[in-house]
């Protein structure tokens, strides 16, 4: 019996003429052989490619199809980095409203969002499930992928590299912050690293230590019911601003917490997204500064109950919430 020279993957009807990697129009099939060939694959697998992905595949030596896919995606990310960053730097509305001058810039504005959308679709494209003669190709995994802001990255390391670049954060610092807070809090890690990453090395080390401390506190409180009680109606003017550990705690932030019935670090972290939704429209820096201030405030109240009960200038307001709890 003759062995087939090639194995062709099954291509569903609606995907004829489509690149398996990125969804662009078909150009040529790439004959993939693993290297090193751990599974002793006998014949190359033919993968439909667009012209660009076909080019990327050449020169890649990897031991499996999912690694090949990831490397092609990483090359797409790198090549279209500028296009993908359009989404980071502008929303569609901002781009439409921005007042670019001159013909060239006008053209840029019109095409920029389209370029972003195309690049995003290509890097996010997940292909179709691979089968050969109806049998699923084993061992193809997407479990290391991570999505942020609607864009898929091949791994946490890949996301860290690209997002550090996009947000102008030192890459090793973002990686350190992520190690402390965990990959499921990527958005928080970026905000934190962005607002503290410009400082000196000593200050960044101090930021990492305080972050470790906060995360440990949150973990310790994890057994406490995070449900916040009903908020109280408090006037902004009745709230006093304060400075703790050289960090200013803004009345607006305290007001938000009180009206949402939030009195602990743990409740605050459970409502983190809601907090940022409310303050991001003012600016990312404002939102982060407010949040950071509240964290420090609640940490102080929790670690020093005597202070919270006797000296905190807003103690009467917090007492209102505590007395409405029951
Ligand atoms: Zn392609």
Boltz pocket constraint, residues with backbone or C-beta under 6 A from the ligand:
constraints:
  - pocket:
      binder: B
      contacts: [[A, 19], [A, 20], [A, 21], [A, 22], [A, 23], [A, 24], [A, 49], [A, 50], [A, 51], [A, 52], [A, 53], [A, 54]]
      max_distance: 6.0
